Structures are given as structure tokens and as C-alpha cells.
Amino acid sequence: MAVYSKEMHQTSQEILDFADLVFSLSSGSTDFEAILPKAYSQARQHIVTHHVMREKGAIQALVDVYPLTLAAGDLSLKCGYIGTVSVHPKARSKGYMIELMAKAQEDMRSQGYDMIILDGNRHRYQHYGFEKAGMKYCFNVTSDSIRHACSAVADLKTPVFQLIESAEDDLLDSIYEIYSRRNVTARERDSFYPCMQSWGADLYAVMLEEKCVGYLNTSADGSSLYEIGLLDEQILPAVIYAYMQEMDIDELGINVGMDETAKLPLLDHISDYYTVSMSHQIRILQYESVIAFLLHWKRQYTSLQEGTFVLGIKEDQNTETIKITITEKDICVEKTTEPAQIMYDGLTLVKELTTSYYYIAMQSKESALYQAPQGWFPLPFFLPEADAF
């Protein structure tokens, strides 16, 4: 007989060994304590909540939840990030994952979480109420493209890159201050360094005349830039050029969110091409809170037209209607009894209002989205790799 338990405050060696085993069997050698120190290092093992299924005392399936608070100015969003989803090969097809996903979501709903995030197979997790959200730009920069585009870079002072190898490095305070300038943040100072080590990533301080002017979060092999923070965005081409030269890289991938508006034209200028894709998968639990947060996020980098729009959401046999009102000074999202101008299920709302699918929906002249004030949608959602779980 299978027994469910919710385990908190400490990650046992038994849980780590189980997760390492299951992922090693399917994806090659895995050590979660090493690749996700923000959640599984000795100092931070109290952070994660474990939802566990056992048979005769032995773990058969596991779903972990990592708490994540997104902050935009004075607003915050309480999120749970589902990860380390694993089932022992001999325990598959017993329904354990269905039960654990339900337990994890029920637990987060009861604790007042606003939204749940995860990564994985899109269609598999649609079954649990999740849909891909947001947009990220993926730029491909080659040694040829940046050389041809940036002939003037040679005249600029060359940045130097200093690898940060310890949580005690004095440069981390300067780096964190630069990180804090992002439109939305998700890391506290004490978790910043272990977050930047996620998935084997490296953290570099960008130094100019012995002063820290930015940071880079890179993949272990250096071929991808997960996150870039600079005091002066205009030096971005020079930083990328110098980084590729120093690391002897011929091709570099760079991911940025749609809200990083100062970086986008600069990266377009130096790249060979770019793609636009969805970001992480989400399930919204509190629609008022999440929509208000995403609208505030968008207002941080672009103006929003004043107006109102009424959305209806039908999910799990329940229907709620919310009214969005934007004025010059305020964004108000609240429940209403007014008739909805457009009706969504949860999956379609996420797809049409936060991803590039919005532009496909708008190709139909009959779309009720034409009643929404221009420029409100699509809403932003993108998390760098350091925030993923």
C-alpha cells in the first residue's frame, strides 16, 4: 500500500539519493546538491517542501516545491516552483505522479500562493493545469556578426572578467546592487550566490578600470549567457565582444526577457539572428494578484493606455469575472459582477495574454481582445536560469 507524506524543514539523504538515482537513469550522472545548491546544499536544505509517495517505507515518487517571491517595486507575488519531479522506473503507471501533483497544488493553494511555476513537457503538464507563459528572446551572436557590427568596439576600453568563486567575495555586494535594478527580482542577498551557481553556471564580475560595472551569469562551458547586468547598458556590445575574445568563443547564445528593452536593440545589432520563444510553464491560482503584478511589471518599461477591460475565467467548474482598470496613477484588478468582454479557460488565458500567440489571436478581426486598450497585452513573464528549479 502506498503512503503519502509531506516533508519539510530538512532534505534527507534518502530523498537526495532517490532524486539523483532517477535522474541519473534517464539523463546521465546527476548530483542535485551540486547542480542546485540554492535548494539542496547543506546550508539551504530547509527551503524545499517534499511531497513523497512510499511503498513499504521506500520512496517511489517525489515532487519538490521551492518557494519563490517575485518583487516589482512595492508589489510581490508568492510563487511555488515545482521541480525534481521523479518516479522510480518500477513504480510507473501507478498514478503516483497524478496524486503528488494534486497534493502539491492543493498544499500551495491552502497556503495562499498566487502562482505555480514549473518546466518540462508542455503537453504532459497541461494535464495538470499548466501552460507555457511569457516570451524570451534568444540571440545568436557569432564572432563574425559582432566583428562586422562593432568596428567601433576596438576604440573602447576593454572590460576584464573576474570569476566569483566564493559567497564571501567582496564584489558580490556590488553585483547584487546591479541585479536589484532589474524590473523584477526573485533573489535575496543571502541566496544570490547559490542561485547564480544553478545548473553548474558561473558568475563573472565585469570590471572596468578596477571598478565593478556589471556581471555575467554563464553556462558551465561559457557558450550561453543566462543573465547580464550592467550599470551602463550601452557598453553591452563591448562586453560581449571582450567576453567572446577572452573565452575564445565563436558562437554565443544570449537569453533576455521582453522587458529588457535597453538590451534588445543592442543585441539585435550584434547578433546573426534571434528567436522568440515561450518561457516557463505556469498555473495561476490567484488571478487578481497575478494579472495586477504582470501589469505593474509591464508599466515599469512601457506606458499603458488608460481604460478598463473585463475578463471571465472558467476553471474547474468555477467561473470568476475580474475587471482591470488602469489610470495614470493606478492599476486596479478586482472581482466584478459586470459581464465579461472575453471568456477564457486558465490555459488559454495564459497563452493568449502572455505569449506571442496573442498576435495570432489578434489576426481574427472578431477577437474580443480588440476591446482591450491597446498595448496592455501580451504581459511579460520571464525568469533567468538562476531562478529556475
JORARA-V46509 format. One record per run of one state. SS is the DSSP state (2 for helix, 1 for strand, 0 for the rest). FROM is the first residue (numbers start at 1). TO is the last residue. If there is no record, write none. Layout:
ss=SS from=FROM to=TO
ss=SS from=FROM to=TO
This chain:
ss=0 from=1 to=1
ss=1 from=2 to=7
ss=0 from=8 to=12
ss=2 from=13 to=27
ss=0 from=28 to=31
ss=2 from=32 to=35
ss=0 from=36 to=36
ss=2 from=37 to=40
ss=0 from=41 to=41
ss=2 from=42 to=44
ss=0 from=45 to=48
ss=1 from=49 to=55
ss=0 from=56 to=57
ss=1 from=58 to=72
ss=0 from=73 to=74
ss=1 from=75 to=87
ss=0 from=88 to=88
ss=2 from=89 to=91
ss=0 from=92 to=95
ss=2 from=96 to=110
ss=0 from=111 to=114
ss=1 from=115 to=118
ss=0 from=119 to=121
ss=2 from=122 to=126
ss=0 from=127 to=130
ss=1 from=131 to=132
ss=0 from=133 to=135
ss=1 from=136 to=142
ss=2 from=143 to=149
ss=0 from=150 to=150
ss=2 from=151 to=155
ss=0 from=156 to=159
ss=1 from=160 to=163
ss=0 from=164 to=170
ss=2 from=171 to=179
ss=0 from=180 to=184
ss=1 from=185 to=185
ss=0 from=186 to=188
ss=2 from=189 to=196
ss=0 from=197 to=197
ss=2 from=198 to=200
ss=0 from=201 to=201
ss=1 from=202 to=208
ss=0 from=209 to=210
ss=1 from=211 to=218
ss=0 from=219 to=223
ss=1 from=224 to=230
ss=0 from=231 to=232
ss=2 from=233 to=247
ss=0 from=248 to=250
ss=1 from=251 to=257
ss=0 from=258 to=260
ss=2 from=261 to=270
ss=0 from=271 to=272
ss=1 from=273 to=277
ss=0 from=278 to=280
ss=1 from=281 to=284
ss=0 from=285 to=286
ss=2 from=287 to=299
ss=0 from=300 to=306
ss=1 from=307 to=315
ss=0 from=316 to=317
ss=1 from=318 to=326
ss=0 from=327 to=330
ss=1 from=331 to=335
ss=0 from=336 to=341
ss=1 from=342 to=345
ss=2 from=346 to=354
ss=0 from=355 to=356
ss=2 from=357 to=361
ss=0 from=362 to=367
ss=2 from=368 to=371
ss=0 from=372 to=384
ss=2 from=385 to=387
ss=0 from=388 to=389
